[in-house]
Amino acid sequence: MALIEGCRHELEFTVSVLDIADETQRVVEKIQKQANVPGFRPGKAPLSIIQNRFKSEIRQEVIEALLPKVLQKRFEEDKLAVVGTPNIVDLKFEDGQPMVFKAQFDVHPEFDLGEYKGLEVEYEDPVVAEADVEDRLAQIRDSKAEYVNLDPRPAESGDYAVVSLESVEGVEGEPVKSNEMMIELGNPDTMPAFTEGITGMTPGESKIIEVSYPEDYGQEKLSGKTVKFDVELKFLRSKELPDLDDEFAKSMGDFQTLDEFKNQVRASILQERTYRAQEEAKSKLIEKLADSHSFAVPETYVERQLESQLRNYAQTLAMQGIDPKTLNIDFNKFKESQTERATRDVKAGLLLDRIGTVEAIAATNDEIDREVSRLARSQREPVAAVRMKMEKDGGLDRLASRIRTDKTINFLFEQARKVAPAPKPAEKSEE
C-alpha cells in the first residue's frame, strides 16, 4: 500500500477475467429479462443481441457491481479503517483482459494518546459584586417601565418623542418609512440630528430633518449616507419606572421581599458568568489538547467539518434574516480561511473520542431521554414523535455522541489544573 500524503493511501487492484465473465453473465441475463427489443417478445431476445445492443450499459454496470465488492474484500483482508468513498483512478477494462485500477482513499489515523489529565488551564471562579446586582436590577426595572403620554408642549431633552417619518432624499430605492417610531431625545444612542431637530417641536408639527449616518452604521441602506426625513411629531411620552420594593419583587415571581429577589438575581448572574468562564476554559483546554498531539487527519474528515461550518454559518445568517444565497459565498475562499480551524477541530474530535473510550465515558439512557424531552418541549411535539423521527434519521445516535463528547470535555475540565489568569496589563493613561 502506497502512502500518498497524511492519511491518504493508494492501492492497485486486479479483477480476474473469470470474475468479470461471471458478473457480465449476471448483468446480461438481468438486462435480457427487462429489455424490449424490436422483433422479440419481452425477455426473449438472444443474449448475443443483448450484449451488442447494450454493450456500454453492460460495461458500466459490471464496473459498478465489481468495484465495491473488490474494494470491500481487500479492505477487510488488510484490516483497513477506510474513511469516506475511495477515488478510482487509472481504470483499464478491455475485452478479454483483467480489469486493473487504483483506489485512493483516507484511513482513520493511528496515534498514541499522550497526557490528557492534569492539563493546565487558566480559570478562576467568577464573583458577583453588589454593583453587578444593582446594574441587573436597573435593567429589569427599566424593562418594566411604563410610557405615559404627556400634554402637548415643546419637546425637550429626556422626552420620548413618538414620530412618523419618511426619507425624501438620500436613499436609493424604496424610502425608509415608519408610521410610529419612539425616539428618546438626548440619549447617546439617538442620532444627534434627530435630537436637535425634534427638540422644540410640538405635537402635530412637521419638519425636514437632515441626518448624516457614519460608515459603520448598522443598516447598510443608510450607512455613510446623508438622508433627509420628513418628520411629524405625533405626541410626547415620559418613562415612569416602578419602585424597587417588595411589591416589585412579588410581581417578578415567587418572592416575598426585595432581598429574596436580589439573591435570585445574584445567583442568576453567577450562573451565567460561571458557564461563560467554564466554556472559555474548556475551549482553551481542547486547543491545548489538540496542539499537544501531532498526527495527520483524513482530508475526508476535514472536508466534512468545513461543510458543517459552512452550514452553521448559513444558519446563523438565516436567523439574522439574511439569505445566504444573496451573498455569493466563495466556498474556495471560505475553505482556505477555515481549513486550519477545521483540521484542529477534527483532531480534537478524534482525541476526545479516544479519551471517551479509554475512560469508558458514554451517554446514559436517562441523559438521552432528558434531552429528547427537552427537544420535544422546544418543538411543541409529543416526545414519542420526536424520538421516532430521531431514530429514523440517525438523530438519536448523533445526540448520544454529542452527550458523550460533552461529558468527556467536562471530565477533562474536572481533571485539569486550574491556574489564575495572568493579570491584564494596565492601560496607559492619556497625557
C-alpha positions as CSV (number, residue, x, y, z in Angstrom):
1,M,0.0,0.0,0.0
2,A,1.5,3.3,-1.1
3,L,1.2,6.4,1.1
4,I,0.4,9.5,-0.8
5,E,0.2,12.1,1.9
6,G,-1.0,12.2,5.5
7,C,-3.8,9.7,5.8
8,R,-4.2,9.3,2.0
9,H,-3.2,5.9,0.6
10,E,-3.3,4.2,-2.8
11,L,-3.8,0.5,-3.6
12,E,-3.7,-1.2,-7.0
13,F,-6.4,-3.8,-7.8
14,T,-6.7,-6.5,-10.5
15,V,-10.0,-8.2,-11.2
16,S,-9.6,-11.6,-12.9
17,V,-11.2,-12.4,-16.3
18,L,-13.2,-15.2,-14.7
19,D,-14.8,-12.8,-12.1
20,I,-15.5,-10.3,-14.9
21,A,-17.2,-13.1,-17.0
22,D,-19.4,-14.2,-14.1
23,E,-20.5,-10.7,-13.3
24,T,-21.1,-9.9,-17.0
25,Q,-23.2,-13.0,-17.4
26,R,-25.3,-12.0,-14.4
27,V,-25.8,-8.4,-15.8
28,V,-26.6,-9.6,-19.3
29,E,-29.3,-12.0,-18.0
30,K,-30.8,-9.3,-15.9
31,I,-31.0,-6.9,-18.8
32,Q,-32.4,-9.6,-21.1
33,K,-35.4,-10.1,-18.7
34,Q,-36.1,-6.3,-18.7
35,A,-35.2,-5.3,-22.3
36,N,-37.8,-4.7,-25.1
37,V,-36.0,-5.5,-28.3
38,P,-37.9,-5.0,-31.6
39,G,-38.8,-8.3,-33.2
40,F,-38.7,-10.3,-30.0
41,R,-41.1,-10.8,-27.1
42,P,-40.1,-9.1,-23.8
43,G,-37.3,-11.1,-22.2
44,K,-36.8,-13.4,-25.2
45,A,-34.1,-11.6,-27.2
46,P,-30.9,-13.7,-27.6
47,L,-28.0,-13.0,-25.3
48,S,-25.8,-12.2,-28.2
49,I,-28.1,-9.4,-29.3
50,I,-28.4,-8.1,-25.7
51,Q,-24.6,-8.0,-25.5
52,N,-24.2,-6.0,-28.7
53,R,-27.2,-3.7,-28.2
54,F,-26.5,-2.8,-24.6
55,K,-22.7,-3.0,-24.6
56,S,-21.9,0.3,-22.9
57,E,-24.7,-0.2,-20.3
58,I,-23.4,-3.7,-19.5
59,R,-19.8,-2.5,-19.2
60,Q,-20.8,0.3,-16.8
61,E,-23.0,-1.9,-14.6
62,V,-20.3,-4.6,-14.4
63,I,-17.8,-1.9,-13.2
64,E,-20.3,-0.5,-10.7
65,A,-21.0,-4.0,-9.4
66,L,-17.5,-5.3,-9.2
67,L,-15.6,-2.4,-7.7
68,P,-17.4,-2.2,-4.3
69,K,-17.1,-6.0,-3.8
70,V,-13.4,-6.0,-4.7
71,L,-12.7,-2.9,-2.5
72,Q,-14.6,-4.2,0.5
73,K,-12.9,-7.6,0.3
74,R,-9.4,-6.1,0.2
75,F,-10.1,-3.6,2.9
76,E,-11.4,-6.4,5.2
77,E,-8.4,-8.6,4.4
78,D,-5.9,-5.8,5.2
79,K,-8.0,-4.6,8.2
80,L,-8.1,-1.0,6.8
81,A,-10.4,1.5,8.5
82,V,-11.2,3.4,5.3
83,V,-12.8,6.8,5.6
84,G,-15.3,8.0,3.0
85,T,-15.6,6.8,-0.6
86,P,-12.4,5.8,-2.4
87,N,-11.4,7.7,-5.5
88,I,-10.9,5.3,-8.5
89,V,-8.1,6.3,-11.0
90,D,-6.3,4.7,-13.9
91,L,-9.1,2.2,-14.7
92,K,-8.4,-0.1,-17.5
93,F,-11.1,-2.5,-18.7
94,E,-10.6,-4.2,-22.1
95,D,-12.5,-7.2,-23.5
96,G,-10.8,-10.5,-22.6
97,Q,-8.4,-8.7,-20.2
98,P,-8.3,-8.4,-16.4
99,M,-9.7,-5.1,-15.0
100,V,-7.0,-3.0,-13.5
101,F,-7.5,0.1,-11.4
102,K,-6.1,2.1,-8.5
103,A,-8.0,3.3,-5.5
104,Q,-7.0,6.3,-3.5
105,F,-8.6,6.7,0.0
106,D,-8.2,8.0,3.5
107,V,-7.8,5.8,6.5
108,H,-8.7,6.5,10.1
109,P,-5.5,7.8,11.7
110,E,-3.5,5.7,14.2
111,F,-2.0,7.8,17.0
112,D,-0.7,7.4,20.6
113,L,-2.7,9.2,23.2
114,G,-0.5,11.5,25.2
115,E,-1.1,13.0,28.6
116,Y,-4.6,14.5,29.0
117,K,-5.2,14.6,32.7
118,G,-3.9,17.5,34.7
119,L,-3.5,19.8,31.7
120,E,-3.0,23.4,32.8
121,V,-5.7,25.9,32.0
122,E,-6.4,29.5,33.1
123,Y,-9.6,29.6,35.2
124,E,-10.9,31.1,38.4
125,D,-14.4,31.1,39.9
126,P,-16.3,34.2,38.9
127,V,-17.5,36.7,41.6
128,V,-20.6,38.9,41.6
129,A,-20.2,42.3,43.2
130,E,-23.1,44.3,44.7
131,A,-22.8,46.8,41.9
132,D,-23.4,44.0,39.4
133,V,-26.6,43.1,41.1
134,E,-27.7,46.7,41.2
135,D,-27.0,47.1,37.4
136,R,-29.0,44.0,36.6
137,L,-31.9,45.2,38.8
138,A,-31.8,48.5,37.0
139,Q,-32.1,46.7,33.6
140,I,-35.0,44.6,34.9
141,R,-36.7,47.7,36.3
142,D,-36.2,49.6,33.1
143,S,-37.8,46.7,31.1
144,K,-40.9,47.1,33.3
145,A,-41.2,50.8,32.8
146,E,-44.4,52.4,31.5
147,Y,-44.6,55.2,29.0
148,V,-47.2,57.8,29.8
149,N,-48.5,60.3,27.2
150,L,-47.8,64.0,28.1
151,D,-49.9,67.0,27.5
152,P,-48.9,68.9,24.3
153,R,-45.8,71.1,24.8
154,P,-42.5,71.8,23.1
155,A,-40.3,68.7,23.1
156,E,-37.2,68.7,25.3
157,S,-34.3,66.5,26.2
158,G,-35.3,63.4,28.1
159,D,-38.7,63.2,26.3
160,Y,-39.7,60.1,24.3
161,A,-40.9,61.5,21.0
162,V,-43.4,59.4,19.0
163,V,-42.9,60.3,15.4
164,S,-43.8,59.2,11.9
165,L,-41.0,59.7,9.3
166,E,-40.2,59.0,5.7
167,S,-37.0,59.6,3.8
168,V,-37.4,62.2,1.0
169,E,-33.8,62.4,-0.2
170,G,-30.5,60.5,0.0
171,V,-31.8,56.9,-0.1
172,E,-31.8,54.7,-3.2
173,G,-34.8,52.5,-4.0
174,E,-37.8,52.4,-1.6
175,P,-37.8,55.2,1.0
176,V,-37.2,54.5,4.7
177,K,-40.5,54.8,6.3
178,S,-42.1,54.3,9.8
179,N,-45.6,55.3,10.8
180,E,-44.8,55.2,14.5
181,M,-41.3,55.3,16.0
182,M,-40.3,56.3,19.5
183,I,-37.1,58.3,19.9
184,E,-35.5,59.2,23.2
185,L,-34.3,62.8,22.9
186,G,-30.8,63.3,24.3
187,N,-30.0,59.6,24.5
188,P,-26.3,58.9,23.4
189,D,-27.7,56.1,21.1
190,T,-30.0,58.6,19.3
191,M,-28.6,60.2,16.2
192,P,-27.8,63.8,17.4
193,A,-29.6,65.3,14.3
194,F,-32.9,63.8,15.5
195,T,-32.4,65.1,19.0
196,E,-31.6,68.6,17.7
197,G,-34.3,68.6,15.0
198,I,-37.2,67.3,17.2
199,T,-36.3,69.4,20.3
200,G,-38.6,72.4,20.4
201,M,-41.3,70.8,18.1
202,T,-44.8,70.5,19.4
203,P,-47.2,67.5,18.7
204,G,-48.7,67.9,15.2
205,E,-45.8,69.8,13.8
206,S,-43.8,68.5,10.8
207,K,-40.3,69.4,9.5
208,I,-37.5,68.2,7.3
209,I,-34.5,66.8,9.3
210,E,-31.2,66.0,7.7
211,V,-29.2,63.1,9.2
212,S,-25.7,62.1,8.4
213,Y,-25.0,58.4,9.1
214,P,-21.5,57.0,9.8
215,E,-19.9,54.5,7.5
216,D,-20.2,51.7,10.1
217,Y,-23.9,52.3,10.8
218,G,-25.8,49.1,11.3
219,Q,-28.2,49.4,8.4
220,E,-26.4,49.1,5.0
221,K,-29.1,51.2,3.3
222,L,-28.3,54.2,5.5
223,S,-24.5,53.7,6.3
224,G,-22.3,56.5,5.0
225,K,-25.3,58.5,3.6
226,T,-26.8,61.9,4.4
227,V,-30.6,61.5,4.4
228,K,-33.4,64.0,4.6
229,F,-36.5,62.8,6.5
230,D,-40.0,64.4,6.6
231,V,-40.7,64.0,10.3
232,E,-44.1,64.6,12.1
233,L,-44.2,64.7,15.9
234,K,-47.3,62.8,17.0
235,F,-47.1,63.1,20.7
236,L,-44.6,63.0,23.7
237,R,-44.2,60.4,26.4
238,S,-42.4,60.2,29.7
239,K,-40.9,57.0,31.1
240,E,-42.1,56.0,34.6
241,L,-40.1,53.4,36.4
242,P,-41.7,51.1,39.1
243,D,-40.5,51.5,42.7
244,L,-37.8,48.9,43.6
245,D,-39.6,47.5,46.7
246,D,-41.2,44.3,48.0
247,E,-44.2,44.8,45.7
248,F,-41.9,44.9,42.7
249,A,-40.3,41.6,43.9
250,K,-43.7,39.9,44.2
251,S,-44.5,40.9,40.6
252,M,-41.4,39.1,39.4
253,G,-42.4,35.7,40.7
254,D,-42.5,33.7,43.9
255,F,-40.7,36.2,46.0
256,Q,-41.9,37.9,49.2
257,T,-39.2,40.5,49.7
258,L,-36.9,42.6,47.5
259,D,-33.9,40.9,49.3
260,E,-35.2,37.5,48.1
261,F,-35.4,38.7,44.6
262,K,-31.9,40.2,44.8
263,N,-30.5,36.9,45.9
264,Q,-32.1,35.2,42.9
265,V,-30.6,37.9,40.6
266,R,-27.2,37.4,42.2
267,A,-27.4,33.6,41.7
268,S,-28.5,34.1,38.1
269,I,-25.6,36.4,37.3
270,L,-23.2,33.9,39.0
271,Q,-24.6,31.0,37.0
272,E,-24.2,33.0,33.7
273,R,-20.6,34.0,34.5
274,T,-19.6,30.5,35.6
275,Y,-21.0,29.0,32.4
276,R,-19.2,31.5,30.2
277,A,-15.9,31.2,32.2
278,Q,-16.0,27.4,32.1
279,E,-16.8,27.3,28.4
280,E,-13.9,29.6,27.6
281,A,-11.6,27.5,29.8
282,K,-12.8,24.3,28.1
283,S,-12.2,25.8,24.7
284,K,-8.6,26.6,25.6
285,L,-8.2,23.1,27.1
286,I,-9.3,21.4,23.9
287,E,-6.9,23.6,21.9
288,K,-4.1,22.7,24.2
289,L,-5.0,19.0,23.9
290,A,-5.0,19.2,20.1
291,D,-1.8,21.2,19.9
292,S,0.0,18.7,22.2
293,H,-0.7,15.8,19.7
294,S,0.9,15.6,16.3
295,F,-0.7,13.3,13.7
296,A,-2.3,13.6,10.3
297,V,-6.0,13.8,10.0
298,P,-8.0,12.4,7.0
299,E,-8.8,15.0,4.4
300,T,-12.3,13.5,4.2
301,Y,-13.0,14.4,7.8
302,V,-11.7,18.0,7.2
303,E,-14.0,18.4,4.2
304,R,-17.0,17.2,6.3
305,Q,-16.0,19.7,9.0
306,L,-15.8,22.5,6.5
307,E,-19.2,21.7,5.1
308,S,-20.6,21.6,8.7
309,Q,-19.0,25.0,9.4
310,L,-20.5,26.5,6.2
311,R,-23.9,25.1,7.1
312,N,-23.7,26.6,10.6
313,Y,-22.6,29.9,9.1
314,A,-25.6,29.9,6.7
315,Q,-28.0,29.1,9.5
316,T,-26.6,31.9,11.6
317,L,-27.2,34.3,8.6
318,A,-30.7,32.9,8.1
319,M,-31.5,33.5,11.8
320,Q,-30.5,37.2,11.3
321,G,-32.9,37.4,8.3
322,I,-30.1,37.3,5.7
323,D,-30.5,34.9,2.7
324,P,-27.0,33.3,2.3
325,K,-27.6,32.9,-1.4
326,T,-27.6,36.7,-1.9
327,L,-24.0,36.8,-0.5
328,N,-22.5,34.7,-3.3
329,I,-20.2,32.9,-0.8
330,D,-17.0,31.7,-2.4
331,F,-16.6,28.2,-1.0
332,N,-12.9,28.0,-2.1
333,K,-12.0,31.2,-0.2
334,F,-14.1,30.0,2.8
335,K,-12.3,26.7,2.7
336,E,-8.9,28.4,2.5
337,S,-9.6,30.6,5.5
338,Q,-11.2,27.9,7.7
339,T,-9.1,24.8,6.9
340,E,-6.7,25.3,9.8
341,R,-9.5,25.6,12.2
342,A,-11.4,22.6,10.7
343,T,-8.3,20.5,10.9
344,R,-7.8,21.3,14.6
345,D,-11.5,20.6,15.3
346,V,-11.2,17.2,13.6
347,K,-8.1,16.4,15.6
348,A,-9.7,17.5,18.8
349,G,-12.8,15.3,18.0
350,L,-10.6,12.2,17.4
351,L,-8.7,12.8,20.6
352,L,-11.9,13.3,22.6
353,D,-13.4,10.1,21.1
354,R,-10.3,8.2,22.1
355,I,-10.3,9.6,25.7
356,G,-14.0,8.8,26.0
357,T,-13.2,5.2,25.0
358,V,-10.3,4.9,27.4
359,E,-12.3,6.4,30.3
360,A,-15.4,4.4,29.4
361,I,-17.5,7.5,29.1
362,A,-20.9,7.1,27.5
363,A,-24.3,8.7,27.3
364,T,-26.8,7.0,29.6
365,N,-30.4,6.3,28.7
366,D,-31.6,8.8,31.2
367,E,-29.4,11.5,29.7
368,I,-30.7,10.8,26.2
369,D,-34.3,10.7,27.4
370,R,-34.0,14.1,29.2
371,E,-32.5,15.7,26.1
372,V,-35.2,14.2,23.8
373,S,-37.9,15.5,26.2
374,R,-36.3,19.0,26.2
375,L,-36.2,19.0,22.4
376,A,-39.9,17.9,22.3
377,R,-40.9,20.8,24.6
378,S,-39.0,23.3,22.5
379,Q,-40.6,22.0,19.3
380,R,-44.0,21.6,21.0
381,E,-44.3,18.0,19.7
382,P,-45.0,14.7,21.6
383,V,-41.9,13.0,23.0
384,A,-42.7,9.8,21.2
385,A,-43.0,11.5,17.8
386,V,-39.6,13.3,18.3
387,R,-37.9,10.1,19.4
388,M,-39.3,8.2,16.4
389,K,-38.1,10.8,14.0
390,M,-34.7,10.9,15.6
391,E,-34.4,7.1,15.4
392,K,-35.2,7.2,11.7
393,D,-32.8,9.9,10.6
394,G,-29.9,8.9,12.9
395,G,-30.5,11.9,15.2
396,L,-30.6,9.7,18.3
397,D,-27.1,8.4,17.6
398,R,-25.8,11.9,17.0
399,L,-27.4,13.1,20.2
400,A,-25.8,10.3,22.2
401,S,-22.4,11.1,20.6
402,R,-22.8,14.8,21.5
403,I,-23.7,14.0,25.1
404,R,-20.6,11.7,25.3
405,T,-18.4,14.4,23.9
406,D,-19.7,17.0,26.4
407,K,-19.2,14.5,29.2
408,T,-15.6,13.9,28.0
409,I,-14.9,17.6,27.9
410,N,-16.3,18.0,31.4
411,F,-14.1,15.2,32.6
412,L,-11.0,16.9,31.1
413,F,-12.0,20.2,32.8
414,E,-12.5,18.5,36.2
415,Q,-9.1,16.8,35.8
416,A,-7.4,20.0,34.7
417,R,-5.0,22.0,36.8
418,K,-6.6,25.4,37.1
419,V,-4.4,28.5,37.4
420,A,-5.4,32.1,37.9
421,P,-5.4,34.1,34.7
422,A,-2.4,36.4,34.3
423,P,-3.3,40.0,35.2
424,K,-4.1,42.2,32.3
425,P,-1.6,45.0,31.7
426,A,-2.8,48.3,33.0
427,E,-4.0,50.7,30.3
428,K,-1.7,53.7,29.8
429,S,-3.3,57.0,30.7
430,E,-3.5,59.6,28.0
431,E,-1.4,62.5,28.8
